[in-house]
Amino acid sequence: MTENAKITVVVPTYNERENLPLLIDQLGSLGMQDLKVLIVDDNSPDGTGAVADKLAAESGGTVSVLHRKEKDGLGRAYVAGMTRALAEDSDVVIQMDADLSHPVSAIPTMLDRIRTCNAALVIGSRYVAGGSTATEWPWHRKALSAWANFYVGVILGLKVKDSTAGFKAWTATALHQVDVASIRSDGYSFQVEMNYRAARRSLKIAEVPIHFEERVEGASKMNLREQLESALTPWKLRFQK
């Protein structure tokens, strides 16, 4: 990765009109000239798409928007955004949530790991030394999150502390190697399958500590279907040909 590498932050959105402008401001405050933002909106009924268009128009070319016609899952939104970023010759693609749960201050550290450690994937991790989950989380939510990571790690043999994390930096080469366009998993399962493919291809994975914040505005998109898929996906991956 060169000093002038093109970096694209892919941000899927669905009903995030309050949080999105704050996130764009935070990313802009990093002062990184080569950093672009691609908002992938799934036809949000609250008008997030229009907010995204306004932010893009005012950005001077640093923000762009990919409008999708329907909400068909986080995985599909990420695949669409990452595929677009690769088509536009991005060198590094960062994935992060729009709900302000991921600290943008960790991005320079994540990029440094790619530059200095030759990492193909860097994960913003809640479960390495120095990382933490939201203080607002009740004990049972923290326990469920920790169990989910333990469960995935045991079944798939992943040497990753935070395998369900959604804050990651990928090199373009790594995304091509895992064949991101062919991923069919959704929700947390998307994160797990991406990590699994990276590990199976012996790509170097690094983790940096982050403090995960609880969202301030809006509601979580996690539902029962995604929870069930998340439980089944590790077994499907383990036994697939």
C-alpha positions as CSV (number, residue, x, y, z in Angstrom):
1,M,0.0,0.0,0.0
2,T,1.5,3.3,-1.1
3,E,1.2,6.7,0.7
4,N,-1.2,7.9,-2.0
5,A,-3.4,4.9,-2.0
6,K,-7.0,5.4,-2.8
7,I,-9.2,4.5,0.3
8,T,-12.9,4.0,0.1
9,V,-15.1,3.7,3.2
10,V,-18.3,1.7,2.3
11,V,-21.2,2.6,4.6
12,P,-24.5,0.7,4.1
13,T,-27.6,2.7,5.3
14,Y,-31.2,2.0,6.1
15,N,-33.0,4.6,8.1
16,E,-29.9,6.4,9.3
17,R,-30.8,10.0,8.4
18,E,-29.9,11.4,11.9
19,N,-26.5,9.5,12.2
20,L,-25.2,9.8,8.6
21,P,-24.3,13.5,8.6
22,L,-22.5,13.0,11.9
23,L,-20.5,10.1,10.5
24,I,-19.5,12.1,7.4
25,D,-18.3,15.0,9.6
26,Q,-16.3,12.6,11.7
27,L,-14.6,11.0,8.6
28,G,-13.9,14.4,7.2
29,S,-12.2,15.5,10.5
30,L,-9.5,12.9,9.8
31,G,-8.1,15.2,7.2
32,M,-7.2,12.4,4.8
33,Q,-7.2,13.7,1.2
34,D,-7.3,10.2,-0.4
35,L,-10.2,9.0,1.6
36,K,-13.6,8.7,-0.2
37,V,-16.9,7.6,1.2
38,L,-19.5,5.5,-0.6
39,I,-22.9,5.4,0.9
40,V,-25.0,2.4,-0.1
41,D,-28.7,3.2,0.7
42,D,-31.4,0.5,0.5
43,N,-34.2,2.8,-0.4
44,S,-34.7,4.0,3.2
45,P,-38.2,5.1,3.9
46,D,-37.1,7.8,6.3
47,G,-35.3,9.8,3.5
48,T,-31.7,8.7,4.3
49,G,-31.1,8.5,0.5
50,A,-32.0,12.2,0.0
51,V,-29.7,13.1,2.9
52,A,-26.9,11.1,1.4
53,D,-27.4,12.8,-2.0
54,K,-27.2,16.2,-0.3
55,L,-24.0,15.2,1.6
56,A,-22.5,14.0,-1.7
57,A,-23.4,17.3,-3.5
58,E,-21.8,19.3,-0.8
59,S,-18.7,17.1,-0.5
60,G,-16.7,18.3,-3.5
61,G,-16.4,14.7,-4.8
62,T,-15.3,12.9,-1.6
63,V,-18.8,11.4,-1.0
64,S,-20.8,9.3,-3.5
65,V,-24.1,7.4,-3.2
66,L,-25.2,4.0,-4.5
67,H,-29.0,3.7,-4.4
68,R,-30.5,0.3,-4.3
69,K,-34.2,-0.4,-5.0
70,E,-34.9,-2.5,-1.9
71,K,-33.7,-3.7,1.4
72,D,-32.3,-7.2,0.9
73,G,-29.7,-7.5,3.6
74,L,-26.5,-6.0,4.9
75,G,-24.4,-8.6,3.0
76,R,-25.9,-7.6,-0.3
77,A,-25.3,-3.9,0.4
78,Y,-21.7,-4.6,1.3
79,V,-21.1,-6.7,-1.8
80,A,-22.6,-4.0,-4.0
81,G,-20.5,-1.3,-2.3
82,M,-17.3,-3.2,-2.3
83,T,-17.7,-4.2,-5.9
84,R,-18.3,-0.6,-6.9
85,A,-15.2,0.5,-4.9
86,L,-13.0,-2.2,-6.6
87,A,-14.4,-1.1,-10.0
88,E,-13.3,2.4,-9.2
89,D,-9.7,1.2,-8.5
90,S,-9.7,1.6,-4.7
91,D,-6.6,0.3,-3.1
92,V,-8.2,-0.2,0.4
93,V,-11.8,-0.7,1.2
94,I,-13.0,0.0,4.7
95,Q,-16.4,-1.3,5.9
96,M,-18.2,0.4,8.8
97,D,-21.7,1.0,10.2
98,A,-23.5,4.2,9.8
99,D,-24.8,4.2,13.4
100,L,-21.7,5.8,15.0
101,S,-20.8,2.5,16.8
102,H,-17.4,2.3,15.1
103,P,-14.8,4.9,16.1
104,V,-13.4,6.7,13.0
105,S,-10.3,7.5,15.1
106,A,-9.2,3.9,14.6
107,I,-8.9,4.2,10.8
108,P,-5.4,5.6,10.7
109,T,-4.2,2.8,12.9
110,M,-5.9,0.2,10.7
111,L,-4.3,1.7,7.6
112,D,-0.9,1.7,9.4
113,R,-1.2,-2.0,10.0
114,I,-1.7,-2.6,6.3
115,R,1.3,-0.4,5.4
116,T,3.7,-1.6,8.1
117,C,2.7,-5.2,8.8
118,N,1.6,-6.2,5.3
119,A,-1.9,-7.2,6.6
120,A,-4.5,-8.0,4.0
121,L,-7.4,-7.5,6.5
122,V,-7.4,-5.4,9.6
123,I,-10.3,-5.8,12.0
124,G,-11.4,-3.2,14.5
125,S,-11.8,-5.6,17.5
126,R,-13.7,-5.4,20.7
127,Y,-12.0,-8.5,22.1
128,V,-8.3,-7.9,21.8
129,A,-6.3,-6.2,24.6
130,G,-7.5,-2.6,24.9
131,G,-10.8,-3.2,23.1
132,S,-14.2,-3.0,24.8
133,T,-18.0,-3.2,24.2
134,A,-20.5,-0.5,24.8
135,T,-20.9,0.4,28.5
136,E,-24.7,0.6,28.0
137,W,-24.9,-3.1,27.0
138,P,-26.6,-5.2,29.7
139,W,-24.6,-8.3,30.9
140,H,-26.6,-10.7,28.8
141,R,-25.9,-8.9,25.6
142,K,-22.2,-8.8,26.4
143,A,-22.3,-12.5,27.2
144,L,-24.2,-13.3,23.9
145,S,-21.6,-11.4,21.9
146,A,-18.7,-13.1,23.6
147,W,-20.4,-16.5,23.1
148,A,-21.0,-15.9,19.4
149,N,-17.3,-15.2,18.8
150,F,-16.3,-18.3,20.9
151,Y,-18.9,-20.4,19.0
152,V,-17.6,-19.3,15.6
153,G,-14.0,-19.7,16.5
154,V,-14.4,-23.2,17.8
155,I,-16.4,-24.4,14.8
156,L,-14.3,-22.8,12.1
157,G,-10.9,-22.8,13.9
158,L,-10.6,-19.0,13.2
159,K,-7.7,-17.3,15.0
160,V,-9.7,-14.1,15.2
161,K,-10.8,-12.6,18.5
162,D,-13.8,-10.6,17.1
163,S,-15.1,-12.7,14.2
164,T,-18.5,-11.0,14.1
165,A,-17.0,-7.4,13.9
166,G,-18.3,-5.1,11.1
167,F,-15.4,-2.6,11.2
168,K,-12.7,-3.7,8.8
169,A,-10.1,-2.5,6.3
170,W,-9.4,-4.8,3.3
171,T,-6.8,-4.4,0.7
172,A,-8.2,-4.6,-2.9
173,T,-6.0,-7.7,-3.5
174,A,-7.6,-9.5,-0.5
175,L,-11.1,-8.7,-1.7
176,H,-10.3,-10.1,-5.1
177,Q,-8.8,-13.2,-3.5
178,V,-11.9,-13.9,-1.3
179,D,-14.1,-13.3,-4.3
180,V,-16.4,-10.8,-2.5
181,A,-18.9,-10.7,-5.3
182,S,-19.8,-14.4,-4.7
183,I,-20.6,-14.0,-1.0
184,R,-24.2,-14.9,-0.2
185,S,-24.3,-14.7,3.6
186,D,-26.1,-11.8,5.3
187,G,-25.8,-9.9,8.5
188,Y,-23.2,-11.1,11.0
189,S,-22.9,-14.2,8.8
190,F,-21.4,-12.0,6.1
191,Q,-18.7,-10.9,8.4
192,V,-17.9,-14.5,9.5
193,E,-17.8,-15.9,5.9
194,M,-15.5,-13.1,4.8
195,N,-13.1,-13.8,7.6
196,Y,-13.3,-17.5,6.9
197,R,-12.5,-17.1,3.3
198,A,-9.5,-14.8,4.2
199,A,-8.2,-17.4,6.6
200,R,-8.6,-20.3,4.2
201,R,-6.5,-18.3,1.7
202,S,-3.8,-17.8,4.3
203,L,-4.2,-14.0,4.1
204,K,-2.6,-12.1,7.0
205,I,-5.3,-10.8,9.4
206,A,-4.5,-8.2,12.1
207,E,-6.8,-6.9,14.8
208,V,-6.6,-3.4,16.5
209,P,-8.5,-2.5,19.7
210,I,-11.6,-0.4,19.5
211,H,-14.3,0.7,21.9
212,F,-17.7,-0.2,20.4
213,E,-20.3,2.5,21.1
214,E,-24.1,1.9,21.3
215,R,-26.1,3.6,18.6
216,V,-27.6,7.0,19.7
217,E,-30.4,7.3,17.1
218,G,-32.5,4.7,15.4
219,A,-32.9,1.0,16.0
220,S,-30.8,-2.1,15.5
221,K,-31.4,-4.0,12.3
222,M,-30.7,-7.4,13.8
223,N,-33.7,-9.7,13.6
224,L,-34.6,-13.4,14.4
225,R,-33.9,-14.5,10.8
226,E,-30.4,-13.1,11.0
227,Q,-29.8,-14.6,14.4
228,L,-30.7,-18.1,13.0
229,E,-28.6,-17.6,9.9
230,S,-25.7,-16.6,12.1
231,A,-26.0,-19.8,14.2
232,L,-26.1,-22.0,11.1
233,T,-23.5,-20.3,8.9
234,P,-20.4,-21.6,10.7
235,W,-21.6,-25.2,10.2
236,K,-22.4,-24.6,6.5
237,L,-19.0,-23.1,6.0
238,R,-17.2,-26.0,7.8
239,F,-18.9,-28.7,5.8
240,Q,-19.3,-27.1,2.4
241,K,-17.1,-28.5,-0.4
